[in-house]
């Protein structure tokens, strides 16, 4: 991705081209819109809905969009664009639609390559209606992009599958093939054939070997074609990692806005769902869509929550000031009354108001949404004691046995899983723990209602993977004195209740968080970030342990004449990297990588991806399942 476009931008361009019948708008010399129907399966819906909204579909000529499996009526005078996975069930439904003549013409687009066998099956079942098929395209878009530089393959519970003893070789092979197909699509969409680096002896190596072969075949088969987008001299590095290199980040109570949302709410494909209690005993679920053009999210998603709350106050105050200016010019008390002004008496003021009103209205909608979300986070921080768990996890090596037990036994924190996550981090990063101490911790956790199945798995995992502890022992810098962090949040729930009106925070967070605005996370690189640094900037890495480990990483070059895993021919630096973790990823690692990119400056660019973006609760449940299987 050596141009200025992000991975999301490139996926949007590919989807919009598909929606315009696989040609650029105006490609034929005219910018004319062809109105059409869009039919997708659940995967196609997830891919499109993560980057486009209904208005975007309408701009591309889509008047109706429907699920493939839903009951659909015939619309015989318009074309239909299909965007589905190439499965036997989907082909059966498409054949039925064709034979029923539901649409004027069919433009069939598949998220990944359509196998020849399925193509022949479709042809055989639609002999009488095949003339309705106008196009058949393999789109190579079977991955989900939720941010400009973060993606996932949407493959659930991969960590569980690959870590379960006795899983069949056939099941593992199918899963590896699915991962390779998804990464192949990411590479083609990014526009550059990368160098591949991977750790040895795990699923990441199996993925790397198969992906190298698939990319090598692609290069050979398309060498005669003009592909300037695939021929840049500056190539990225694709770093394939196994989830076991770091479990700590998967359990962490991260302090950034995006991570807190993922921990306390439901964050799924840019839709945030919060659960609120409008009145005692009445639980309500509310959903908010994160627009790709959300100005506040773009600037604040990776910032620590205290900074976000401060910026939200500033945005609200700026809006109020701009609204007052319009009110002063027009003489109205409420912006909603602008439409009632008499143009003959205040033409200049009316013109200014009409010009500014759309932007102000849109800005207020975004601010209100984030105010409601932040209110939910603030309440969760107070109710669950998240600030205190964050404090412990910032410096786990400095904690005493008594301090950990005190947090476990604190009955004010009613969510057992938070206590278990905190202890798992402490356990993973403690060099030696006596059998007696471990038994005492286990007894305390059990008394608090914790399921220790996840701990059983982590015990086994700790002995097999030493990199996590080594990577977290580096001295951290920055941050602030957090010894009284939780005390600053004490009483926050009561204060919040006093400030709520109809379930909404109408003023701001200034007074509520005044005591914690400067309590920010320490500056420390997670294991994944240290590995990325040691590969992208060999010889300059701040972590000797990570550099020694990555020196042993395998090296693949799909453009090389002969393909085999080898060591790098030389210490080679890279300006761009695509990261992929096999077994799940998280927003904490993504945020940490972006912090590193900003800190070092220059032109470095890092895209982060995984088989699935997990919430801490979901990953904990995977470890519980593995522990029960021991």
C-alpha positions as CSV (number, residue, x, y, z in Angstrom):
1,X,0.0,0.0,0.0
2,X,2.6,2.5,-1.1
3,X,0.1,5.2,-2.1
4,X,-1.9,7.5,0.2
5,X,-5.0,5.4,0.1
6,X,-5.8,3.3,3.2
7,X,-6.9,-0.3,3.0
8,X,-10.5,0.9,3.7
9,X,-10.3,3.4,0.9
10,X,-9.2,0.7,-1.5
11,X,-12.0,-1.7,-0.4
12,X,-14.6,1.1,-0.8
13,X,-13.3,1.8,-4.3
14,X,-13.6,-1.9,-5.2
15,X,-17.1,-2.2,-3.8
16,X,-18.3,0.9,-5.5
17,X,-16.9,-0.3,-8.8
18,X,-18.8,-3.6,-8.3
19,X,-22.0,-1.7,-7.5
20,X,-21.6,0.2,-10.8
21,X,-21.6,-3.1,-12.7
22,X,-17.8,-3.4,-12.5
23,X,-16.9,-0.3,-14.3
24,X,-15.9,3.1,-12.9
25,X,-18.6,5.7,-12.9
26,X,-18.3,7.8,-16.0
27,X,-16.0,5.2,-17.6
28,X,-18.0,5.4,-20.8
29,X,-17.8,9.2,-20.9
30,X,-21.0,9.8,-19.1
31,X,-21.7,10.0,-15.4
32,X,-25.1,8.3,-15.4
33,X,-26.6,6.2,-12.7
34,X,-28.1,2.8,-13.4
35,X,-30.7,2.0,-10.7
36,X,-30.4,-1.5,-9.4
37,X,-31.1,-4.1,-6.6
38,X,-28.3,-5.4,-4.3
39,X,-28.6,-8.9,-3.0
40,X,-26.0,-10.2,-0.5
41,X,-25.5,-13.0,2.0
42,X,-24.5,-12.4,5.6
43,X,-20.8,-12.2,4.6
44,X,-21.4,-9.7,1.8
45,X,-23.6,-7.7,4.1
46,X,-20.9,-7.5,6.8
47,X,-18.2,-6.5,4.3
48,X,-20.3,-3.7,2.7
49,X,-22.0,-2.4,5.9
50,X,-18.6,-1.9,7.6
51,X,-17.6,0.8,5.0
52,X,-20.8,2.0,3.4
53,X,-24.1,3.4,4.6
54,X,-27.5,3.4,3.0
55,X,-26.9,6.9,1.5
56,X,-23.7,5.6,0.0
57,X,-25.5,2.7,-1.6
58,X,-28.1,5.1,-3.0
59,X,-25.4,7.3,-4.5
60,X,-24.2,4.2,-6.3
61,X,-27.6,3.5,-7.7
62,X,-28.8,0.9,-5.2
63,X,-32.5,1.5,-4.4
64,X,-33.2,-1.8,-2.6
65,X,-30.8,-4.2,-0.7
66,X,-31.9,-7.6,0.5
67,X,-30.4,-10.7,2.1
68,X,-30.1,-13.7,-0.3
69,X,-31.9,-16.0,2.0
70,X,-34.9,-13.7,2.7
71,X,-38.2,-14.0,0.9
72,X,-37.9,-11.7,-2.1
73,X,-40.5,-10.6,-4.7
74,X,-39.8,-10.2,-8.4
75,X,-38.6,-6.9,-9.7
76,X,-38.3,-7.8,-13.4
77,X,-37.5,-4.4,-14.9
78,X,-34.2,-3.7,-13.0
79,X,-30.8,-5.4,-12.9
80,X,-29.6,-7.1,-9.7
81,X,-26.0,-7.1,-8.3
82,X,-25.3,-10.2,-6.2
83,X,-22.4,-10.2,-3.7
84,X,-22.1,-13.5,-2.0
85,X,-19.7,-16.2,-0.9
86,X,-19.3,-19.1,-3.4
87,X,-21.1,-21.9,-1.5
88,X,-23.4,-24.7,-2.7
89,X,-26.3,-23.2,-0.9
90,X,-25.8,-19.7,-2.4
91,X,-25.5,-21.2,-5.9
92,X,-28.8,-23.1,-5.4
93,X,-30.6,-19.9,-4.4
94,X,-29.1,-17.9,-7.3
95,X,-30.2,-20.7,-9.8
96,X,-33.7,-20.5,-8.4
97,X,-33.7,-16.7,-8.8
98,X,-32.5,-17.0,-12.4
99,X,-35.1,-19.6,-13.3
100,X,-37.8,-17.5,-11.7
101,X,-36.7,-14.5,-13.7
102,X,-36.7,-12.3,-10.6
103,X,-34.7,-9.5,-12.2
104,X,-34.0,-8.1,-15.6
105,X,-30.3,-9.1,-15.5
106,X,-27.9,-10.7,-13.0
107,X,-24.4,-9.4,-12.1
108,X,-22.9,-12.1,-10.0
109,X,-20.0,-11.2,-7.8
110,X,-18.3,-13.6,-5.4
111,X,-16.4,-12.6,-2.3
112,X,-13.7,-15.1,-3.1
113,X,-13.0,-17.2,-6.2
114,X,-15.8,-19.4,-7.5
115,X,-14.6,-23.0,-7.8
116,X,-15.0,-24.5,-11.3
117,X,-17.3,-27.2,-9.9
118,X,-19.8,-24.7,-8.6
119,X,-19.7,-22.7,-11.8
120,X,-20.5,-25.9,-13.8
121,X,-23.3,-26.7,-11.3
122,X,-24.8,-23.2,-11.8
123,X,-24.5,-23.5,-15.6
124,X,-26.2,-26.9,-15.6
125,X,-29.1,-25.7,-13.4
126,X,-29.8,-22.5,-15.5
127,X,-29.7,-23.7,-19.1
128,X,-32.9,-22.0,-19.9
129,X,-32.2,-18.7,-18.0
130,X,-28.4,-18.3,-18.4
131,X,-29.0,-15.4,-20.9
132,X,-30.0,-13.3,-17.9
133,X,-26.4,-13.5,-16.5
134,X,-24.6,-10.4,-17.6
135,X,-21.4,-10.8,-15.5
136,X,-19.6,-13.2,-13.2
137,X,-16.8,-11.7,-11.2
138,X,-14.4,-13.0,-8.5
139,X,-14.0,-9.9,-6.3
140,X,-11.4,-11.0,-3.7
141,X,-13.0,-9.0,-1.0
142,X,-13.7,-11.6,1.7
143,X,-12.4,-9.5,4.6
144,X,-14.0,-6.9,6.8
145,X,-12.4,-3.4,7.3
146,X,-13.7,-1.4,10.2
147,X,-11.1,1.4,10.3
148,X,-8.7,2.8,7.7
149,X,-5.9,0.5,8.9
150,X,-7.6,-2.4,10.7
151,X,-9.2,-5.5,9.2
152,X,-10.4,-9.0,10.1
153,X,-11.4,-12.2,8.3
154,X,-14.4,-12.7,10.4
155,X,-13.4,-16.3,11.3
156,X,-14.7,-17.0,14.8
157,X,-13.0,-19.0,17.6
158,X,-9.9,-19.9,15.5
159,X,-7.8,-19.9,18.7
160,X,-10.0,-22.6,20.2
161,X,-9.9,-24.7,17.1
162,X,-6.2,-24.6,16.6
163,X,-5.5,-25.2,20.4
164,X,-7.9,-28.0,21.0
165,X,-6.1,-31.4,21.4
166,X,-7.3,-34.0,19.0
167,X,-8.7,-31.6,16.4
168,X,-8.6,-33.4,13.0
169,X,-5.9,-32.6,10.4
170,X,-8.7,-32.0,7.8
171,X,-10.4,-29.4,10.0
172,X,-7.1,-27.6,10.5
173,X,-6.4,-27.7,6.8
174,X,-9.8,-26.2,5.9
175,X,-9.2,-23.4,8.4
176,X,-5.7,-22.7,7.1
177,X,-7.1,-22.5,3.6
178,X,-9.8,-20.1,4.7
179,X,-7.2,-17.8,6.3
180,X,-5.0,-18.0,3.2
181,X,-7.9,-17.1,1.0
182,X,-8.7,-14.1,3.1
183,X,-5.1,-12.8,3.3
184,X,-4.8,-13.3,-0.5
185,X,-7.7,-11.0,-0.9
186,X,-6.2,-8.4,1.5
187,X,-2.9,-8.5,-0.5
188,X,-4.6,-8.1,-3.9
189,X,-6.7,-5.2,-2.5
190,X,-3.7,-3.5,-1.0
191,X,-2.0,-3.5,-4.4
192,X,1.5,-4.8,-3.5
193,X,3.0,-8.3,-3.3
194,X,4.7,-8.3,0.1
195,X,7.7,-10.0,1.6
196,X,6.3,-12.5,4.2
197,X,7.9,-13.0,7.6
198,X,6.5,-15.4,10.2
199,X,7.3,-17.2,13.4
200,X,8.3,-20.9,13.2
201,X,6.5,-24.0,14.2
202,X,2.9,-22.9,14.5
203,X,-0.2,-22.1,12.4
204,X,1.4,-18.8,11.3
205,X,4.1,-20.8,9.5
206,X,1.5,-23.0,7.8
207,X,-0.4,-20.0,6.6
208,X,2.8,-18.3,5.3
209,X,3.9,-21.3,3.3
210,X,0.5,-21.7,1.6
211,X,0.1,-18.0,1.0
212,X,3.6,-17.8,-0.5
213,X,2.7,-20.5,-2.9
214,X,-0.6,-18.9,-3.9
215,X,0.9,-15.5,-4.4
216,X,3.8,-17.0,-6.4
217,X,1.3,-18.7,-8.7
218,X,-0.6,-15.4,-9.1
219,X,2.6,-13.6,-10.0
220,X,3.5,-16.2,-12.6
221,X,0.1,-16.3,-14.1
222,X,-0.3,-12.5,-14.4
223,X,3.3,-11.6,-15.3
224,X,2.3,-10.9,-18.9
225,X,-0.4,-8.5,-17.8
226,X,0.1,-4.8,-17.2
227,X,-0.4,-4.3,-13.5
228,X,1.2,-1.1,-12.4
229,X,-0.5,-1.3,-9.0
230,X,1.4,-4.5,-8.3
231,X,4.8,-3.3,-9.5
232,X,6.0,-0.8,-6.9
233,X,9.6,-0.9,-6.0
234,X,8.8,-0.3,-2.4
235,X,7.1,-3.4,-1.1
236,X,5.5,-3.9,2.3
237,X,6.2,-6.7,4.7
238,X,3.4,-9.1,5.8
239,X,4.1,-10.2,9.4
240,X,2.2,-13.4,10.4
241,X,2.0,-14.0,14.1
242,X,0.6,-16.7,16.4
243,X,-1.8,-15.5,19.1
244,X,0.2,-17.3,21.7
245,X,3.0,-14.8,21.6
246,X,0.9,-12.6,23.9
247,X,-2.2,-13.4,25.8
248,X,-1.9,-10.5,28.2
249,X,-3.2,-7.9,25.8
250,X,-6.3,-10.1,25.1
251,X,-7.3,-10.0,28.8
252,X,-6.3,-6.4,29.5
253,X,-8.6,-3.6,30.8
254,X,-7.3,-1.1,28.2
255,X,-7.9,2.6,28.8
256,X,-8.4,3.8,25.3
257,X,-11.8,4.9,24.0
258,X,-12.2,2.1,21.4
259,X,-11.0,-0.6,23.7
260,X,-13.2,0.5,26.5
261,X,-16.2,0.4,24.2
262,X,-15.2,-3.1,23.0
263,X,-14.9,-4.2,26.7
264,X,-18.1,-2.6,28.1
265,X,-20.4,-2.5,25.1
266,X,-20.9,-4.5,21.9
267,X,-18.7,-3.2,19.1
268,X,-19.4,-5.2,15.9
269,X,-18.6,-4.0,12.4
270,X,-18.8,-0.3,13.4
271,X,-22.0,-0.7,15.3
272,X,-21.9,0.1,19.0
273,X,-24.7,-1.4,21.1
274,X,-25.1,-0.2,24.7
275,X,-27.3,-1.5,27.4
276,X,-28.9,1.1,29.6
277,X,-31.4,1.2,32.4
278,X,-33.7,4.0,31.7
279,X,-35.6,3.4,35.0
280,X,-35.2,0.8,37.7
281,X,-35.8,-2.7,36.3
282,X,-36.2,-1.5,32.7
283,X,-33.2,-2.4,30.5
284,X,-33.0,-0.9,27.1
285,X,-30.6,-1.7,24.2
286,X,-29.5,1.2,22.0
287,X,-27.4,1.0,18.9
288,X,-25.2,3.6,17.2
289,X,-23.5,3.4,13.8
290,X,-20.0,4.8,13.5
291,X,-20.0,6.6,10.2
292,X,-16.7,6.5,8.3
293,X,-16.8,10.3,8.3
294,X,-17.3,10.7,12.0
295,X,-14.9,13.5,12.9
296,X,-14.8,12.8,16.6
297,X,-14.2,9.1,16.3
298,X,-11.4,9.6,13.8
299,X,-9.5,11.8,16.2
300,X,-10.3,10.2,19.5
301,X,-10.8,6.4,19.1
302,X,-7.3,5.5,20.1
303,X,-6.9,8.1,22.9
304,X,-7.1,7.4,26.6
305,X,-10.6,7.9,27.9
306,X,-9.8,11.0,30.1
307,X,-8.5,12.8,27.0
308,X,-11.6,11.7,25.1
309,X,-13.9,13.0,27.8
310,X,-12.0,16.3,27.8
311,X,-12.2,16.6,24.0
312,X,-15.9,15.8,24.1
313,X,-16.4,18.7,26.5
314,X,-14.5,20.9,24.1
315,X,-16.5,19.8,21.1
316,X,-19.8,20.4,22.9
317,X,-18.7,23.9,24.0
318,X,-17.5,24.7,20.5
319,X,-20.9,23.7,19.1
320,X,-22.7,25.8,21.7
321,X,-20.6,28.8,20.8
322,X,-21.2,28.4,17.1
323,X,-24.9,27.9,17.7
324,X,-25.0,31.1,19.8
325,X,-23.3,33.0,16.9
326,X,-26.1,31.9,14.6
327,X,-28.8,32.8,17.1
328,X,-27.2,36.3,17.6
329,X,-27.2,36.9,13.8
330,X,-30.8,35.7,13.3
331,X,-32.4,36.7,16.6
332,X,-33.9,33.3,17.2
333,X,-33.6,31.5,20.6
334,X,-33.6,28.0,19.0
335,X,-31.9,26.9,15.8
336,X,-35.0,24.9,15.0
337,X,-36.9,28.2,14.5
338,X,-34.6,29.4,11.7
339,X,-37.0,28.2,9.1
340,X,-39.7,30.6,10.4
341,X,-37.6,33.8,9.8
342,X,-38.9,36.4,7.4
343,X,-36.3,36.9,4.6
344,X,-37.5,40.5,4.0
345,X,-36.4,41.5,7.5
346,X,-33.2,39.6,8.0
347,X,-31.9,38.3,4.7
348,X,-28.2,38.3,5.6
349,X,-28.8,36.5,8.9
350,X,-31.0,33.9,7.2
351,X,-28.5,33.2,4.5
352,X,-25.7,32.7,7.1
353,X,-28.0,30.4,9.2
354,X,-29.1,28.3,6.2
355,X,-25.4,27.9,5.2
356,X,-24.2,26.8,8.6
357,X,-27.2,24.9,9.8
358,X,-26.6,21.5,8.0
359,X,-23.1,21.3,9.3
360,X,-24.1,22.3,12.8
361,X,-26.9,19.8,12.9
362,X,-24.7,16.9,11.7
363,X,-22.0,17.9,14.2
364,X,-24.5,18.0,17.1
365,X,-25.8,14.5,16.1
366,X,-22.2,13.1,16.3
367,X,-21.5,14.9,19.7
368,X,-24.8,13.6,21.2
369,X,-24.0,10.1,20.1
370,X,-20.5,10.1,21.7
371,X,-21.9,11.8,24.8
372,X,-24.3,8.9,25.3
373,X,-21.6,6.3,24.6
374,X,-19.2,8.0,27.0
375,X,-21.8,8.2,29.6
376,X,-22.2,4.5,29.4
377,X,-18.5,4.0,29.7
378,X,-18.3,6.3,32.7
379,X,-21.0,4.3,34.5
380,X,-19.2,1.0,33.7
381,X,-15.9,2.4,35.0
382,X,-17.6,3.3,38.3
383,X,-19.7,0.1,38.6
384,X,-17.1,-2.4,37.6
385,X,-14.0,-0.6,39.1
386,X,-12.3,-0.7,35.7
387,X,-10.0,2.2,36.7
388,X,-8.5,0.1,39.6
389,X,-8.0,-3.0,37.4
390,X,-6.3,-0.8,34.9
391,X,-4.0,0.6,37.6
392,X,-3.0,-2.9,38.6
393,X,-2.4,-4.0,35.1
394,X,-0.2,-1.0,34.3
395,X,2.5,-2.3,36.7
396,X,1.7,-5.9,37.5
397,X,5.3,-6.7,38.5
398,X,5.2,-4.1,41.3
399,X,2.1,-5.6,42.9
400,X,2.2,-7.5,46.1
401,X,0.2,-10.7,46.9
402,X,-1.8,-8.7,49.4
403,X,-2.7,-6.0,46.9
404,X,-4.0,-8.7,44.4
405,X,-6.0,-10.5,47.0
406,X,-7.5,-7.2,48.1
407,X,-8.8,-6.5,44.6
408,X,-10.1,-10.1,44.2
409,X,-12.0,-9.9,47.5
410,X,-13.4,-6.4,47.0
411,X,-17.2,-7.0,46.9
412,X,-17.9,-3.6,45.4
413,X,-16.8,-5.1,42.0
414,X,-19.5,-7.4,41.1
415,X,-18.2,-8.8,37.8
416,X,-16.1,-11.9,38.6
417,X,-14.6,-12.0,35.0
418,X,-12.9,-8.6,35.6
419,X,-11.1,-10.1,38.7
420,X,-10.1,-13.2,36.8
421,X,-8.7,-11.2,33.9
422,X,-6.7,-9.1,36.2
423,X,-5.3,-12.2,38.0
424,X,-4.5,-13.9,34.7
425,X,-2.3,-11.0,33.7
426,X,-0.6,-11.0,37.1
427,X,0.0,-14.7,36.8
428,X,1.4,-14.6,33.3
429,X,3.8,-11.8,34.2
430,X,5.0,-13.2,37.5
431,X,8.2,-15.1,37.1
432,X,7.7,-17.6,39.9
433,X,4.6,-18.2,42.0
434,X,4.6,-20.8,44.8
435,X,2.1,-23.6,44.9
436,X,0.7,-22.2,48.2
437,X,0.3,-18.7,46.9
438,X,-1.4,-20.0,43.7
439,X,-3.8,-22.1,45.8
440,X,-4.7,-19.1,47.9
441,X,-5.4,-17.0,44.8
442,X,-7.5,-19.8,43.4
443,X,-9.5,-20.1,46.6
444,X,-10.2,-16.3,46.6
445,X,-11.2,-16.3,42.9
446,X,-13.5,-19.3,43.4
447,X,-15.2,-17.6,46.4
448,X,-15.9,-14.6,44.1
449,X,-17.7,-16.8,41.6
450,X,-14.9,-17.1,39.0
451,X,-14.7,-20.1,36.7
452,X,-11.1,-21.2,36.8
453,X,-11.1,-23.2,33.6
454,X,-9.4,-20.3,31.8
455,X,-6.6,-20.4,34.4
456,X,-6.1,-24.1,33.8
457,X,-5.4,-23.4,30.2
458,X,-3.2,-20.4,30.9
459,X,-1.1,-22.4,33.3
460,X,-0.2,-24.8,30.5
461,X,0.2,-22.0,27.9
462,X,2.7,-20.1,30.2
463,X,5.2,-22.9,30.2
464,X,5.1,-23.2,26.4
465,X,5.4,-19.4,25.5
466,X,8.1,-17.3,27.2
467,X,8.0,-14.3,24.9
468,X,5.1,-12.5,26.7
469,X,6.9,-12.2,30.1
470,X,10.2,-11.1,28.4
471,X,8.4,-8.5,26.3
472,X,6.5,-7.0,29.3
473,X,9.5,-6.6,31.6
474,X,10.9,-3.6,29.7
475,X,10.9,-0.4,31.8
476,X,8.0,1.8,30.9
477,X,8.1,5.5,30.7
478,X,5.6,8.3,30.8
479,X,2.1,8.1,32.3
480,X,1.3,9.5,35.6
481,X,1.1,8.6,39.3
482,X,-1.9,6.3,39.5
483,X,-1.8,5.2,43.1
484,X,-5.0,7.1,43.8
485,X,-6.6,6.4,40.4
486,X,-9.7,4.5,41.7
487,X,-10.2,7.0,44.5
488,X,-10.5,9.7,41.9
489,X,-13.4,7.7,40.4
490,X,-15.1,6.9,43.7
491,X,-18.6,8.3,43.8
492,X,-18.6,8.8,40.0
493,X,-21.8,6.8,39.6
494,X,-23.7,8.9,42.0
495,X,-22.5,12.1,40.4
496,X,-23.4,10.7,37.0
497,X,-26.9,9.9,38.1
498,X,-27.4,13.5,39.3
499,X,-26.3,14.9,35.9
500,X,-28.5,12.6,33.8
501,X,-31.7,14.0,32.1
502,X,-33.9,11.4,30.4
503,X,-30.9,9.0,30.4
504,X,-28.6,11.6,28.6
505,X,-25.7,13.7,29.9
506,X,-26.8,17.2,28.9
507,X,-23.8,19.2,30.2
508,X,-20.4,17.6,29.9
509,X,-17.7,15.6,31.7
510,X,-15.6,18.4,33.0
511,X,-16.5,18.3,36.6
512,X,-17.1,14.5,36.7
513,X,-13.6,13.6,35.6
514,X,-11.7,16.7,36.8
515,X,-9.6,14.6,39.1
516,X,-8.4,12.1,36.5
517,X,-7.8,14.1,33.4
518,X,-4.0,13.7,33.8
519,X,-4.1,10.0,34.7
520,X,-2.9,8.5,31.4
521,X,-1.4,5.1,30.5
522,X,2.4,4.7,30.6
523,X,4.2,4.6,27.3
524,X,5.0,1.0,26.7
525,X,5.2,-1.2,23.6
526,X,3.2,-4.5,23.6
527,X,5.0,-7.7,22.3
528,X,3.4,-7.4,18.9
529,X,4.6,-3.8,18.5
530,X,8.2,-4.8,19.6
531,X,8.2,-7.6,17.0
532,X,7.0,-5.2,14.3
533,X,9.6,-2.7,15.2
534,X,12.4,-5.3,15.1
535,X,11.4,-6.4,11.6
536,X,10.6,-3.0,10.2
537,X,13.7,-1.3,11.7
538,X,16.3,-4.0,12.3
539,X,19.2,-2.9,14.5
540,X,17.1,-0.1,16.0
541,X,14.7,-2.1,18.0
542,X,14.5,-1.1,21.7
543,X,13.8,-4.7,22.7
544,X,16.8,-7.1,22.5
545,X,14.6,-10.1,23.3
546,X,12.3,-9.4,20.4
547,X,15.2,-8.8,18.0
548,X,16.7,-12.1,18.8
549,X,13.4,-13.9,18.3
550,X,12.6,-12.2,14.9
551,X,16.1,-13.0,13.7
552,X,14.8,-16.6,13.5
553,X,11.6,-15.7,11.7
554,X,11.1,-17.3,8.3
555,X,11.4,-15.2,5.2
556,X,9.3,-15.7,2.0
557,X,9.5,-13.7,-1.2
558,X,6.6,-14.6,-3.6
559,X,8.3,-12.7,-6.4
560,X,11.5,-14.7,-6.2
561,X,12.1,-17.3,-8.9
562,X,12.5,-20.1,-6.5
563,X,10.3,-20.3,-3.5
564,X,11.3,-21.6,-0.1
565,X,11.3,-20.4,3.5
566,X,14.7,-18.9,4.4
567,X,16.3,-16.3,6.5
568,X,16.3,-12.7,5.2
569,X,19.1,-12.1,2.7
570,X,20.1,-9.0,4.7
571,X,18.9,-6.8,7.4
572,X,16.3,-5.0,5.5
573,X,14.0,-2.2,6.7
574,X,10.5,-1.5,5.6
575,X,8.2,1.6,5.5
576,X,5.0,-0.4,5.3
577,X,3.8,-3.5,7.2
578,X,0.6,-5.6,7.2
579,X,0.2,-7.4,10.5
580,X,-1.9,-10.5,10.9
581,X,-2.4,-12.5,14.1
582,X,-3.7,-16.1,13.7
583,X,-6.2,-16.8,16.5
584,X,-7.7,-13.4,17.2
585,X,-6.6,-9.8,17.7
586,X,-7.8,-6.8,19.7
587,X,-8.0,-3.0,19.6
588,X,-5.4,-2.6,22.3
589,X,-2.7,-4.0,20.0
590,X,-4.0,-1.9,17.1
591,X,-3.9,1.2,19.2
592,X,-0.4,0.4,20.5
593,X,0.9,-0.1,17.0
594,X,-0.5,3.2,15.8
595,X,1.0,5.0,18.9
596,X,4.4,3.5,17.9
597,X,4.0,4.8,14.3
598,X,3.2,8.3,15.5
599,X,6.0,8.2,18.0
600,X,8.8,7.4,15.6
601,X,7.5,9.8,12.9
602,X,8.5,9.5,9.3
603,X,6.5,7.7,6.7
604,X,6.0,4.3,8.4
605,X,2.6,2.8,7.8
606,X,1.2,-0.3,9.7
607,X,-2.1,-2.1,9.0
608,X,-3.3,-4.5,11.7
609,X,-5.5,-7.5,11.1
610,X,-6.5,-10.9,12.6
611,X,-8.8,-13.8,12.1
612,X,-11.2,-12.1,14.4
613,X,-11.3,-8.9,16.5
614,X,-12.2,-10.3,20.0
615,X,-13.6,-8.6,23.0
616,X,-11.8,-9.6,26.3
617,X,-14.9,-11.5,27.4
618,X,-15.1,-13.5,24.2
619,X,-11.4,-14.5,24.3
620,X,-11.8,-15.4,28.0
621,X,-14.6,-17.8,27.0
622,X,-12.3,-19.4,24.4
623,X,-9.7,-20.1,27.1
624,X,-12.4,-21.4,29.4
625,X,-13.5,-23.9,26.7
626,X,-9.9,-25.0,26.2
627,X,-9.3,-25.4,30.0
628,X,-12.4,-27.6,30.3
629,X,-11.0,-29.8,27.6
630,X,-7.8,-30.5,29.4
